């Protein structure tokens, strides 16, 4: 809080925060380990922003990190991209895979959503 100096929120990042940027209602933090963390929107909001900024109907996406399945699923709803998601949570991957199959039947679109779970 700017008026009181009280901390209102915090979140962990991989490494030391090295750079900050605010855009489209999101906070982007870069770290000394070369990671980017985006805060401020859930998977649906982030997917909408990515799809809009990409300006391509067809293409490829590699989704990595925490909640990769959720972001991949949301991207699949908005694009016709071939999406590869590296999801470590088998349950999340299974839920997103089932949702993706339903989307494919409804849209009759040609795209694939692949998941690889880590051992």
N, CA and C of each residue as an Amber inpcrd file, in Angstrom:
protein
   357
   0.8530000  -1.1670000   0.0000000   0.0000000   0.0000000   0.0000000
   0.8990000   1.2310000   0.0000000   0.7540000   2.0570000  -1.0030000
   1.6240000   3.2260000  -1.1290000   1.4420000   4.2060000   0.0260000
   0.2370000   4.2840000   0.5510000  -0.0240000   5.2330000   1.6280000
   0.5650000   4.7860000   2.9590000   0.5000000   3.4850000   3.2240000
   0.9330000   2.9910000   4.5340000   2.2760000   2.2670000   4.5110000
   2.7140000   1.8470000   3.3210000   3.9440000   1.0720000   3.2320000
   3.7480000  -0.3900000   3.5820000   2.5110000  -0.7830000   3.8390000
   2.2060000  -2.1640000   4.2100000   2.2610000  -3.0700000   2.9830000
   2.9010000  -4.2380000   3.1660000   2.9620000  -5.2250000   2.0920000
   1.5820000  -5.8390000   1.9050000   1.0790000  -5.8500000   0.6700000
  -0.2470000  -6.3770000   0.3870000  -0.2200000  -7.7630000  -0.2420000
   0.8890000  -8.1130000  -0.8730000   0.9470000  -9.3700000  -1.6140000
   2.3950000  -9.7410000  -1.8550000   2.6470000 -11.0520000  -1.9670000
   3.9590000 -11.5260000  -2.3750000   3.7940000 -12.8920000  -3.0240000
   4.7660000 -13.2680000  -3.8240000   4.7450000 -14.5780000  -4.4810000
   6.1820000 -15.0180000  -4.7030000   6.4260000 -16.3180000  -4.6330000
   7.7870000 -16.8100000  -4.8550000   8.1620000 -16.7880000  -6.3310000
   9.4420000 -16.5950000  -6.6150000   9.9740000 -16.6860000  -7.9720000
  11.2200000 -17.5520000  -7.9360000  11.5800000 -18.1130000  -9.0770000
  12.7510000 -18.9690000  -9.1880000  13.9810000 -18.0870000  -9.3900000
  14.6940000 -17.7950000  -8.3100000  15.8630000 -16.9290000  -8.3680000
  15.5890000 -15.6000000  -7.6980000  16.4560000 -14.6480000  -7.9900000
  16.2900000 -13.2900000  -7.4640000  15.6220000 -12.4240000  -8.5120000
  14.6120000 -11.6600000  -8.1100000  13.9310000 -10.7680000  -9.0490000
  14.9400000  -9.7620000  -9.5850000  15.0540000  -9.6850000 -10.9120000
  16.0220000  -8.7920000 -11.5360000  15.3500000  -7.6540000 -12.2950000
  14.1350000  -7.8820000 -12.7740000  13.4330000  -6.8620000 -13.5310000
  11.9410000  -6.9800000 -13.3340000  11.2550000  -5.8460000 -13.3780000
   9.8050000  -5.8060000 -13.2100000   9.1890000  -5.0070000 -14.3540000
   8.0340000  -5.4580000 -14.8210000   7.2880000  -4.7060000 -15.8300000
   5.8030000  -4.9290000 -15.5630000   5.0080000  -3.9250000 -15.8410000
   3.5590000  -4.0260000 -15.6980000   2.9500000  -3.7350000 -17.0600000
   2.0950000  -4.6610000 -17.5370000   1.4360000  -4.4900000 -18.8280000
   0.1340000  -5.2640000 -18.8420000  -0.9040000  -4.6500000 -19.3930000
  -2.2030000  -5.3090000 -19.5480000  -2.6950000  -5.9620000 -18.2660000
  -2.5190000  -5.3050000 -17.1490000  -3.0110000  -5.8220000 -15.8880000
  -2.1790000  -6.9430000 -15.2980000  -0.9900000  -7.1660000 -15.8250000
  -0.1290000  -8.2340000 -15.3370000   1.2060000  -7.6660000 -14.8640000
   1.7760000  -8.3560000 -13.9020000   3.1220000  -8.0500000 -13.4330000
   4.0430000  -9.1270000 -13.9900000   5.0820000  -8.7140000 -14.6990000
   6.0560000  -9.6440000 -15.2550000   7.3520000  -9.4550000 -14.4870000
   7.8870000 -10.5660000 -13.9500000   9.1190000 -10.5310000 -13.1690000
  10.1480000 -11.4120000 -13.8640000  11.3040000 -10.8400000 -14.1780000
  12.4100000 -11.6470000 -14.7050000  13.3780000 -11.8940000 -13.5560000
  14.0440000 -13.0460000 -13.5930000  14.9540000 -13.3840000 -12.5070000
  16.3830000 -13.5500000 -13.0140000  17.2960000 -13.6110000 -12.0690000
  18.7070000 -13.7980000 -12.4130000  18.9810000 -15.1820000 -13.0000000
  18.0170000 -16.0920000 -12.9350000  18.1640000 -17.4220000 -13.5200000
  17.5690000 -17.4850000 -14.9270000  17.1290000 -16.3330000 -15.4460000
  16.5740000 -16.2940000 -16.7900000  15.1140000 -16.6970000 -16.8820000
  14.4410000 -16.7920000 -15.7570000  13.0220000 -17.1730000 -15.7350000
  12.1410000 -15.9350000 -15.8300000  10.9630000 -16.1210000 -16.4120000
   9.9380000 -15.0820000 -16.4290000   8.7330000 -15.6050000 -15.6660000
   8.2130000 -14.7950000 -14.7840000   7.0110000 -15.1300000 -14.0260000
   5.9730000 -14.0560000 -14.3310000   4.7310000 -14.4850000 -14.6140000
   3.6610000 -13.5500000 -14.9270000   2.5800000 -13.7030000 -13.8650000
   2.1960000 -12.5950000 -13.2660000   1.1890000 -12.5920000 -12.2070000
   0.0490000 -11.6580000 -12.5970000  -1.1460000 -11.9790000 -12.1300000
  -2.2460000 -11.0450000 -12.2930000  -3.4660000 -11.6010000 -12.9940000
  -3.3170000 -12.6920000 -13.6900000  -4.4540000 -13.3050000 -14.3690000
  -4.3380000 -14.8070000 -14.2410000  -5.4570000 -15.4610000 -14.2310000
  -5.4500000 -16.9190000 -14.2330000  -5.1040000 -17.4310000 -15.6240000
  -5.1900000 -18.7300000 -15.8110000  -4.8370000 -19.3370000 -17.0860000
  -5.7060000 -18.7920000 -18.2220000  -6.9850000 -18.5670000 -17.9670000
  -7.8770000 -18.0720000 -19.0160000  -7.4660000 -16.6790000 -19.4820000
  -7.1720000 -15.8050000 -18.5360000  -6.7550000 -14.4490000 -18.9000000
  -5.4210000 -14.4280000 -19.6090000  -4.4950000 -15.2450000 -19.1390000
  -3.1800000 -15.3120000 -19.7640000  -3.2880000 -15.8850000 -21.1700000
  -4.0880000 -16.9350000 -21.3540000  -4.2610000 -17.5320000 -22.6780000
  -4.8830000 -16.5400000 -23.6490000  -5.8620000 -15.7830000 -23.1850000
  -6.4940000 -14.7800000 -24.0460000  -5.4800000 -13.7400000 -24.4960000
  -4.6300000 -13.2950000 -23.5700000  -3.6130000 -12.3020000 -23.9110000
  -2.5760000 -12.8720000 -24.8800000  -2.1510000 -14.1100000 -24.6550000
  -1.1680000 -14.7470000 -25.5440000  -1.7480000 -14.9040000 -26.9430000
  -2.9710000 -15.4150000 -27.0350000  -3.6000000 -15.6270000 -28.3400000
  -3.7670000 -14.3040000 -29.0890000  -4.1540000 -13.2650000 -28.3740000
  -4.3330000 -11.9560000 -28.9970000  -2.9950000 -11.3850000 -29.4640000
  -1.9820000 -11.4590000 -28.6180000  -0.6740000 -10.9040000 -28.9540000
   0.0170000 -11.6810000 -30.0670000  -0.2510000 -12.9930000 -30.1780000
   0.4120000 -13.8130000 -31.1890000  -0.0770000 -13.4760000 -32.5960000
  -1.3340000 -13.1320000 -32.7260000  -1.9330000 -12.7310000 -34.0030000
  -1.8000000 -13.7830000 -35.1030000  -1.7810000 -15.0450000 -34.7290000
  -1.7720000 -16.1350000 -35.7050000  -2.8270000 -17.1620000 -35.2990000
  -3.5550000 -17.6670000 -36.2870000  -4.5930000 -18.6540000 -35.9950000
  -3.9990000 -20.0420000 -35.8210000  -2.9760000 -20.3470000 -36.5890000
  -2.3610000 -21.6750000 -36.5290000  -0.8860000 -21.5380000 -36.2310000
  -0.3940000 -22.5030000 -35.4620000   1.0230000 -22.4780000 -35.1130000
   1.3150000 -23.5010000 -34.0400000   2.3650000 -23.2690000 -33.2850000
   2.8240000 -24.2030000 -32.2620000   3.0190000 -23.4600000 -30.9500000
   2.8090000 -24.1790000 -29.8520000   3.0420000 -23.6040000 -28.5300000
   3.6710000 -24.6690000 -27.6430000   4.6550000 -24.2600000 -26.8800000
   5.2770000 -25.1000000 -25.8640000   4.9540000 -24.4620000 -24.5310000
   4.2620000 -25.1980000 -23.6670000   3.8330000 -24.6650000 -22.3810000
   4.5560000 -25.4270000 -21.2810000   5.3260000 -24.7050000 -20.4820000
   6.1330000 -25.3040000 -19.4210000   5.8010000 -24.6580000 -18.0880000
   6.0980000 -25.3560000 -17.0180000   5.9900000 -24.7670000 -15.6930000
   4.7290000 -25.1620000 -14.9620000   4.5660000 -24.5180000 -13.8190000
   3.4280000 -24.8140000 -12.9530000   2.1170000 -24.5630000 -13.6920000
   1.1900000 -25.4920000 -13.5580000  -0.1300000 -25.3930000 -14.1850000
  -0.0760000 -25.3280000 -15.7040000   0.8880000 -26.0280000 -16.2920000
   1.0110000 -26.0560000 -17.7500000  -0.2550000 -26.5980000 -18.4090000
  -0.8720000 -27.6030000 -17.8000000  -2.0780000 -28.2080000 -18.3860000
  -3.2120000 -27.1970000 -18.4740000  -3.3950000 -26.4060000 -17.4440000
  -4.4840000 -25.4220000 -17.4490000  -4.2760000 -24.3790000 -18.5420000
  -3.0500000 -23.8830000 -18.6840000  -2.7770000 -22.8930000 -19.7190000
  -2.9090000 -23.5180000 -21.1030000  -2.4130000 -24.7340000 -21.2760000
  -2.5320000 -25.4140000 -22.5680000  -3.9950000 -25.5930000 -22.9560000
  -4.8150000 -25.9900000 -22.0010000  -6.2370000 -26.1720000 -22.2710000
  -6.8880000 -24.8460000 -22.6850000  -6.5730000 -23.7870000 -21.9740000
  -7.1510000 -22.4790000 -22.3050000  -6.6730000 -21.9960000 -23.6670000
  -5.4180000 -22.2470000 -24.0120000  -4.9230000 -21.8920000 -25.3470000
  -5.6550000 -22.6930000 -26.4200000  -5.9130000 -23.9630000 -26.1310000
  -6.6110000 -24.8160000 -27.0870000  -8.0250000 -24.3190000 -27.3650000
  -8.6520000 -23.7000000 -26.3840000  -9.9990000 -23.1600000 -26.5840000
  -9.9950000 -21.9460000 -27.4990000  -8.8720000 -21.2500000 -27.5790000
  -8.8100000 -19.9780000 -28.2960000  -8.0540000 -20.0330000 -29.6220000
  -7.3430000 -21.1190000 -29.8750000  -6.4870000 -21.1840000 -31.0610000
  -6.6410000 -22.5300000 -31.7480000  -5.9830000 -22.6640000 -32.8720000
  -5.8820000 -23.9410000 -33.5720000  -4.4280000 -24.3960000 -33.5650000
  -3.7210000 -24.1010000 -32.5060000  -2.2980000 -24.4140000 -32.4110000
  -2.0720000 -25.8710000 -32.0390000  -0.9300000 -26.3940000 -32.4510000
  -0.4330000 -27.6580000 -31.9430000   0.2360000 -27.3130000 -30.6220000
  -0.2500000 -27.8620000 -29.5240000   0.2210000 -27.4650000 -28.1960000
   0.8760000 -28.6450000 -27.4990000   2.0880000 -28.4350000 -27.0290000
   2.7980000 -29.4360000 -26.2320000   2.9310000 -28.8720000 -24.8280000
   2.3980000 -29.5910000 -23.8410000   2.4680000 -29.1290000 -22.4560000
   3.2690000 -30.1210000 -21.6350000   4.2100000 -29.6240000 -20.9000000
   5.0310000 -30.4510000 -20.0110000   4.4440000 -30.3210000 -18.6060000
   3.5280000 -31.2190000 -18.2830000   2.8030000 -31.1540000 -17.0080000
   3.2860000 -32.2670000 -16.0830000   3.7230000 -31.9060000 -14.8940000
   4.2360000 -32.8970000 -13.9470000   3.1350000 -33.5770000 -13.1340000
   1.9470000 -33.0160000 -13.1160000   0.8340000 -33.5700000 -12.3440000
  -0.0500000 -34.4110000 -13.2720000   0.0070000 -35.7240000 -13.1080000
  -0.7430000 -36.6340000 -13.9870000  -2.2420000 -36.3560000 -13.9490000
  -2.7820000 -36.0140000 -12.7950000  -4.2110000 -35.7280000 -12.6850000
  -4.5890000 -34.4930000 -13.5000000  -3.7850000 -33.4400000 -13.3870000
  -4.0380000 -32.2250000 -14.1750000  -3.9420000 -32.5260000 -15.6660000
  -2.9510000 -33.3180000 -16.0420000  -2.7800000 -33.6750000 -17.4510000
  -3.9860000 -34.4560000 -17.9610000  -4.4830000 -35.4050000 -17.1730000
  -5.6370000 -36.2050000 -17.5830000  -6.8830000 -35.3470000 -17.7410000
  -7.0990000 -34.4090000 -16.8280000  -8.2680000 -33.5290000 -16.9130000
  -8.1900000 -32.6560000 -18.1630000  -7.0350000 -32.0910000 -18.4210000
  -6.8800000 -31.2310000 -19.5870000  -6.9920000 -32.0400000 -20.8780000
  -6.4530000 -33.2440000 -20.8840000  -6.5320000 -34.0970000 -22.0620000
  -7.9990000 -34.4210000 -22.3830000  -8.7920000 -34.7440000 -21.3720000
 -10.2140000 -35.0340000 -21.5760000 -10.9470000 -33.8020000 -22.1030000
 -10.6320000 -32.6540000 -21.5470000 -11.2470000 -31.4160000 -22.0240000
 -10.8650000 -31.1040000 -23.4530000  -9.6150000 -31.3720000 -23.7980000
  -9.1420000 -31.1130000 -25.1590000  -9.8500000 -32.0060000 -26.1670000
 -10.0840000 -33.2530000 -25.7930000 -10.7960000 -34.1700000 -26.6910000
 -12.2230000 -33.6810000 -26.9360000 -12.8780000 -33.1800000 -25.9050000
 -14.2240000 -32.6340000 -26.0520000 -14.2080000 -31.4180000 -26.9640000
 -13.2270000 -30.5540000 -26.7950000 -13.1090000 -29.3690000 -27.6470000
 -12.9230000 -29.7620000 -29.1080000 -12.0940000 -30.7590000 -29.3510000
 -11.8210000 -31.1930000 -30.7260000 -13.1010000 -31.6910000 -31.4010000
 -13.9270000 -32.4260000 -30.6610000 -15.1810000 -32.9210000 -31.2340000
 -16.1520000 -31.7740000 -31.5260000 -16.2300000 -30.8090000 -30.6490000
 -17.1640000 -29.6900000 -30.8300000 -16.7460000 -28.7840000 -31.9800000
 -15.4610000 -28.4720000 -32.0480000 -14.9820000 -27.5270000 -33.0560000
 -14.6350000 -28.1860000 -34.3800000 -14.4330000 -29.4850000 -34.3440000
 -13.9880000 -30.2220000 -35.5210000 -12.7220000 -29.5940000 -36.0840000
 -11.8940000 -29.0960000 -35.2100000 -10.6400000 -28.4590000 -35.6010000
  -9.5360000 -29.5070000 -35.6390000  -8.5030000 -29.2060000 -36.3930000
  -7.3480000 -30.0930000 -36.4590000  -6.2590000 -29.5100000 -35.5750000
  -6.1100000 -30.0670000 -34.4170000  -5.0370000 -29.6870000 -33.5040000
  -4.8480000 -30.8060000 -32.5160000  -3.7250000 -30.7880000 -31.8690000
  -3.4310000 -31.8200000 -30.8870000  -2.9450000 -31.1690000 -29.6110000
  -3.2410000 -31.8230000 -28.5220000  -2.7740000 -31.3660000 -27.2240000
  -2.0500000 -32.5460000 -26.5920000  -0.7530000 -32.4360000 -26.4260000
   0.0580000 -33.5340000 -25.9020000   0.5370000 -33.1900000 -24.4980000
   0.6150000 -34.2020000 -23.6620000   1.1230000 -34.0000000 -22.3140000
   2.1980000 -35.0340000 -22.0320000   3.2240000 -34.6060000 -21.3610000
   4.2550000 -35.5160000 -20.8980000   4.3920000 -35.2760000 -19.4130000
   4.2550000 -36.3260000 -18.6510000   4.4370000 -36.1930000 -17.2130000
   5.8530000 -36.5850000 -16.8640000   6.4190000 -35.8810000 -15.9050000
   7.7870000 -36.1600000 -15.4730000   7.7830000 -37.2540000 -14.4240000
   8.7900000 -38.0860000 -14.4430000   8.9160000 -39.1660000 -13.4470000
   9.4080000 -38.6280000 -12.1220000
